[in-house]
Amino acid sequence: MLILLDEEAAPSTPSASYTLDALSALPSSAAPAGGQDPYALACVTNHADDAVTLFLEQYKPEEKKPRLHELARIYSRQVQEVEDAFCALSYVLDIERAGGYWLDRIGAIVGQPRDGAIDDDYRPFVRAKILALRSTGSGPDLYAVIRALLPDPGVLLAIEEYDPKTFVVWIAGDSVGTLSVNALFNLLKIAKGATIRLFMVFLPEPAPDAFAFAPGSTETIDALSGFGNVAETIGGAFAGVRA
């Protein structure tokens, strides 16, 4: 277990507790409802046809005003060229489709370095950084940042909220892969804002493998959960604390 602390003193009693199911049902300013991106560009491919629809009714029949229609087509072609250029630019700056140099450019815009990662590993961090920058510091927004990096439902997650404005994030599971805990914590610190305290408890191993004391006063022999030996071949996983 690895505990990363953003403050020296830990809170005591939570004022609210969010589980995975509860959080996924809450609206988030960082994750638009229905998975739709309100900032996505919609490319128009028929400016010439649209220009004609703007004519007054008496000018819409081409046989009555052929020169006017031809003039509209001339200007519309120029507008269409500009539209196509912007659409091509939106394609290379689309996180899901960009790669290599263009993905680096997106990362540079939002301030997320690649640090030698391949495209497939770098892309989730770019998404998470954007969500962190757009975050309002709420529980659902913190959840959105975490899920951008840990989409696997097998990774258990709960967020506890304390007064005054403090969050404790619990992450556990055996499918977190090679995720950098420090990188995730740094993104959450951006997402929470300057006036909110944050604690993150990260358990990279399955919970049964973590260190635990005996449930009662009776001595219990458990090679997987108790104290280990020097060779670390037995015993539960201890927590490491970083501030």
ZIQUI-V725961 format. One record per residue. N is the residue number from 1. SS is DSSP state (H for helix, E for strand, C for the rest). BURIAL is # if it has 16 or more other C-alpha atoms within 10 Angstrom, else .. D_CENTER is the distance of its C-alpha to the mean C-alpha in whole Angstrom. Layout:
<<N/SS/BURIAL/D_CENTER> <N/SS/BURIAL/D_CENTER>>
//
This chain:
<<1/C/#/23> <2/E/#/21> <3/E/#/21> <4/E/#/19> <5/E/#/21> <6/C/#/20> <7/C/./23> <8/C/./27> <9/C/./28> <10/C/./26> <11/C/#/26> <12/C/./28> <13/C/./28> <14/C/./25> <15/C/./25> <16/E/./22> <17/E/./21> <18/E/#/18> <19/E/./18> <20/H/./15> <21/H/./17> <22/H/./18> <23/H/#/14> <24/H/./13> <25/C/./16> <26/C/./15> <27/C/./14> <28/E/#/11> <29/C/#/12> <30/C/#/8> <31/E/#/8> <32/C/./12> <33/H/./14> <34/H/./15> <35/H/./12> <36/C/./14> <37/C/./13> <38/C/./16> <39/C/./16> <40/C/./17> <41/C/./20> <42/C/./23> <43/C/./26> <44/C/./29> <45/C/./32> <46/C/./35> <47/H/#/36> <48/H/#/40> <49/H/./40> <50/H/./38> <51/H/./40> <52/H/#/43> <53/H/./42> <54/C/./42> <55/C/./46> <56/C/./48> <57/H/./50> <58/H/./53> <59/H/#/51> <60/H/#/49> <61/C/./52> <62/C/./52> <63/C/./55> <64/C/./56> <65/C/./54> <66/H/./53> <67/H/./53> <68/H/./51> <69/H/#/48> <70/H/./49> <71/H/./48> <72/H/#/45> <73/H/#/44> <74/H/./44> <75/H/./42> <76/H/#/39> <77/H/./39> <78/H/./38> <79/H/./36> <80/H/#/34> <81/H/./34> <82/H/./32> <83/H/#/30> <84/H/./30> <85/H/./29> <86/H/./26> <87/H/#/25> <88/H/./25> <89/H/./23> <90/H/#/20> <91/H/./20> <92/H/#/20> <93/C/#/17> <94/C/./15> <95/C/#/12> <96/C/./13> <97/C/./17> <98/C/#/17> <99/C/#/18> <100/H/./20> <101/H/./21> <102/H/#/19> <103/H/#/16> <104/H/#/17> <105/H/#/18> <106/H/#/15> <107/H/#/14> <108/H/./17> <109/H/./16> <110/H/./13> <111/C/./14> <112/C/#/13> <113/C/#/15> <114/C/#/16> <115/C/./18> <116/C/./20> <117/C/./17> <118/C/./18> <119/H/./16> <120/H/./14> <121/H/./13> <122/H/#/12> <123/H/#/10> <124/H/#/7> <125/H/#/7> <126/H/#/8> <127/H/#/5> <128/H/#/3> <129/H/#/7> <130/H/#/7> <131/H/#/5> <132/H/#/7> <133/H/#/10> <134/H/./10> <135/C/#/10> <136/C/#/13> <137/C/#/13> <138/C/#/14> <139/H/#/13> <140/H/#/11> <141/H/#/9> <142/H/#/9> <143/H/#/8> <144/H/#/5> <145/H/#/4> <146/H/#/6> <147/H/#/6> <148/H/#/3> <149/H/#/6> <150/C/#/9> <151/C/./9> <152/C/./13> <153/C/./14> <154/C/./17> <155/C/#/15> <156/E/#/16> <157/E/#/14> <158/E/#/16> <159/E/#/16> <160/E/#/19> <161/E/#/20> <162/E/#/23> <163/C/./25> <164/C/./25> <165/C/./22> <166/E/#/20> <167/E/#/17> <168/E/#/18> <169/E/#/15> <170/E/#/17> <171/E/#/15> <172/E/#/18> <173/C/#/18> <174/C/./20> <175/C/#/17> <176/C/#/15> <177/C/./17> <178/C/./17> <179/C/./14> <180/C/./15> <181/H/#/15> <182/H/./15> <183/H/./13> <184/H/#/10> <185/H/#/13> <186/H/./13> <187/H/#/9> <188/H/#/10> <189/H/#/13> <190/H/#/12> <191/H/#/10> <192/H/#/13> <193/C/#/16> <194/C/./19> <195/C/./21> <196/C/#/19> <197/E/#/20> <198/E/#/17> <199/E/#/18> <200/E/#/16> <201/E/#/18> <202/E/#/17> <203/E/#/20> <204/C/#/19> <205/C/#/23> <206/C/./24> <207/H/#/25> <208/H/./29> <209/H/#/29> <210/E/#/28> <211/C/#/31> <212/C/#/33> <213/C/./36> <214/C/./39> <215/C/./38> <216/C/./42> <217/C/./45> <218/C/./46> <219/C/./45> <220/C/./43> <221/C/./42> <222/C/./39> <223/C/./38> <224/C/#/35> <225/C/#/34> <226/C/#/36> <227/C/#/37> <228/C/#/37> <229/C/./40> <230/C/./40> <231/C/./39> <232/C/./36> <233/C/./37> <234/C/#/37> <235/C/#/35> <236/C/#/32> <237/E/#/29> <238/C/#/29> <239/C/./26> <240/E/./26> <241/E/./25> <242/E/./23> <243/C/./23>>
//
